[in-house]
Every structure is written in structure tokens, then in C-alpha cells.
Amino acid sequence: MRIVLSTLSGILGVPYRVFIPCVLAPAWIFPAHPTPWLVLGLTLLSIGYLAYEHGYKPKANRDPIKRPQ
């Protein structure tokens, strides 16, 4: 995609201040290596699942704390 953008911008005479951000934008939106994003997504899903299962889910049959009188 960057090759096509570079060719068209050269033919059309696009200034560098416009060309450089436009070339960097596809690199951020479509990373060449999706593995880090996949690992990050799976990690966040795992943390969310564990937080739900062990922290935020209501506990059934929980006895109230008995205070001395």
C-alpha cells in the first residue's frame, strides 16, 4: 500500500508535510506484524475473564460477618 501511495503522491506532486503523515497512518492502522496485537488482545481478554470469575461475580451463600455483642 505504501508503494502505491508513494507513486501516486510523486505523480500528483503531494508536499512532504502531507505525504509523510499519510504514509505513517496505514502503518499504524494495518501493522505488518499482527502478533503483538493478538497477544495483547488475548492477554486483556484473559485478565477480564479472571477478574470476572474471581472478583466481580457475586458469591452465592455468603454468610454475613458476625460481630461480637
ChimeraX commands (.cxc) that place a marker at each C-alpha (Angstrom):
marker #1 position 0.00,0.00,0.00 radius 0.5
marker #1 position 2.86,2.38,0.75 radius 0.5
marker #1 position 4.32,1.78,-2.71 radius 0.5
marker #1 position 1.07,2.77,-4.39 radius 0.5
marker #1 position 0.73,5.86,-2.18 radius 0.5
marker #1 position 4.33,6.86,-2.86 radius 0.5
marker #1 position 3.90,6.52,-6.62 radius 0.5
marker #1 position 0.64,8.45,-6.75 radius 0.5
marker #1 position 1.87,11.21,-4.46 radius 0.5
marker #1 position 5.01,11.62,-6.57 radius 0.5
marker #1 position 2.98,11.85,-9.78 radius 0.5
marker #1 position 0.49,14.30,-8.25 radius 0.5
marker #1 position 3.18,16.41,-6.52 radius 0.5
marker #1 position 1.89,16.00,-2.96 radius 0.5
marker #1 position 4.00,18.02,-0.48 radius 0.5
marker #1 position 6.06,16.12,2.13 radius 0.5
marker #1 position 4.11,17.61,5.06 radius 0.5
marker #1 position 1.01,15.81,3.72 radius 0.5
marker #1 position 2.74,12.73,2.33 radius 0.5
marker #1 position 4.63,11.61,5.46 radius 0.5
marker #1 position 1.61,11.51,7.85 radius 0.5
marker #1 position -0.44,9.72,5.20 radius 0.5
marker #1 position 2.22,7.04,4.79 radius 0.5
marker #1 position 2.56,6.60,8.56 radius 0.5
marker #1 position -1.21,6.28,9.07 radius 0.5
marker #1 position -1.56,2.95,7.16 radius 0.5
marker #1 position 1.44,1.61,9.08 radius 0.5
marker #1 position -0.42,2.24,12.37 radius 0.5
marker #1 position -3.81,1.05,11.15 radius 0.5
marker #1 position -2.52,-2.05,9.34 radius 0.5
marker #1 position 0.57,-3.25,11.23 radius 0.5
marker #1 position 2.93,-5.54,9.34 radius 0.5
marker #1 position 3.09,-7.97,12.26 radius 0.5
marker #1 position -0.28,-8.50,13.96 radius 0.5
marker #1 position 1.20,-10.92,16.52 radius 0.5
marker #1 position 1.81,-8.27,19.24 radius 0.5
marker #1 position -1.77,-7.02,18.88 radius 0.5
marker #1 position -3.07,-10.57,19.06 radius 0.5
marker #1 position -1.05,-11.27,22.20 radius 0.5
marker #1 position -2.22,-8.01,23.78 radius 0.5
marker #1 position -5.87,-8.77,22.95 radius 0.5
marker #1 position -5.68,-12.31,24.34 radius 0.5
marker #1 position -3.96,-11.04,27.49 radius 0.5
marker #1 position -6.67,-8.44,28.08 radius 0.5
marker #1 position -9.41,-10.99,27.48 radius 0.5
marker #1 position -7.76,-13.39,29.93 radius 0.5
marker #1 position -7.42,-10.70,32.60 radius 0.5
marker #1 position -11.05,-9.70,32.11 radius 0.5
marker #1 position -12.22,-13.30,32.37 radius 0.5
marker #1 position -10.19,-13.94,35.53 radius 0.5
marker #1 position -11.36,-10.68,37.10 radius 0.5
marker #1 position -14.96,-11.64,36.39 radius 0.5
marker #1 position -14.61,-15.18,37.67 radius 0.5
marker #1 position -12.66,-14.34,40.82 radius 0.5
marker #1 position -13.51,-10.80,41.72 radius 0.5
marker #1 position -16.64,-9.29,40.30 radius 0.5
marker #1 position -19.01,-12.25,40.28 radius 0.5
marker #1 position -21.38,-12.28,43.27 radius 0.5
marker #1 position -20.63,-15.02,45.76 radius 0.5
marker #1 position -23.55,-17.35,46.48 radius 0.5
marker #1 position -24.39,-18.47,50.02 radius 0.5
marker #1 position -22.18,-15.92,51.69 radius 0.5
marker #1 position -22.65,-15.65,55.45 radius 0.5
marker #1 position -22.73,-12.15,56.92 radius 0.5
marker #1 position -19.94,-11.21,59.32 radius 0.5
marker #1 position -20.97,-11.85,62.92 radius 0.5
marker #1 position -19.86,-9.09,65.24 radius 0.5
marker #1 position -19.40,-9.62,68.96 radius 0.5
marker #1 position -22.11,-8.01,71.07 radius 0.5
marker link #1:1,2 radius 0.2
marker link #1:2,3 radius 0.2
marker link #1:3,4 radius 0.2
marker link #1:4,5 radius 0.2
marker link #1:5,6 radius 0.2
marker link #1:6,7 radius 0.2
marker link #1:7,8 radius 0.2
marker link #1:8,9 radius 0.2
marker link #1:9,10 radius 0.2
marker link #1:10,11 radius 0.2
marker link #1:11,12 radius 0.2
marker link #1:12,13 radius 0.2
marker link #1:13,14 radius 0.2
marker link #1:14,15 radius 0.2
marker link #1:15,16 radius 0.2
marker link #1:16,17 radius 0.2
marker link #1:17,18 radius 0.2
marker link #1:18,19 radius 0.2
marker link #1:19,20 radius 0.2
marker link #1:20,21 radius 0.2
marker link #1:21,22 radius 0.2
marker link #1:22,23 radius 0.2
marker link #1:23,24 radius 0.2
marker link #1:24,25 radius 0.2
marker link #1:25,26 radius 0.2
marker link #1:26,27 radius 0.2
marker link #1:27,28 radius 0.2
marker link #1:28,29 radius 0.2
marker link #1:29,30 radius 0.2
marker link #1:30,31 radius 0.2
marker link #1:31,32 radius 0.2
marker link #1:32,33 radius 0.2
marker link #1:33,34 radius 0.2
marker link #1:34,35 radius 0.2
marker link #1:35,36 radius 0.2
marker link #1:36,37 radius 0.2
marker link #1:37,38 radius 0.2
marker link #1:38,39 radius 0.2
marker link #1:39,40 radius 0.2
marker link #1:40,41 radius 0.2
marker link #1:41,42 radius 0.2
marker link #1:42,43 radius 0.2
marker link #1:43,44 radius 0.2
marker link #1:44,45 radius 0.2
marker link #1:45,46 radius 0.2
marker link #1:46,47 radius 0.2
marker link #1:47,48 radius 0.2
marker link #1:48,49 radius 0.2
marker link #1:49,50 radius 0.2
marker link #1:50,51 radius 0.2
marker link #1:51,52 radius 0.2
marker link #1:52,53 radius 0.2
marker link #1:53,54 radius 0.2
marker link #1:54,55 radius 0.2
marker link #1:55,56 radius 0.2
marker link #1:56,57 radius 0.2
marker link #1:57,58 radius 0.2
marker link #1:58,59 radius 0.2
marker link #1:59,60 radius 0.2
marker link #1:60,61 radius 0.2
marker link #1:61,62 radius 0.2
marker link #1:62,63 radius 0.2
marker link #1:63,64 radius 0.2
marker link #1:64,65 radius 0.2
marker link #1:65,66 radius 0.2
marker link #1:66,67 radius 0.2
marker link #1:67,68 radius 0.2
marker link #1:68,69 radius 0.2
view
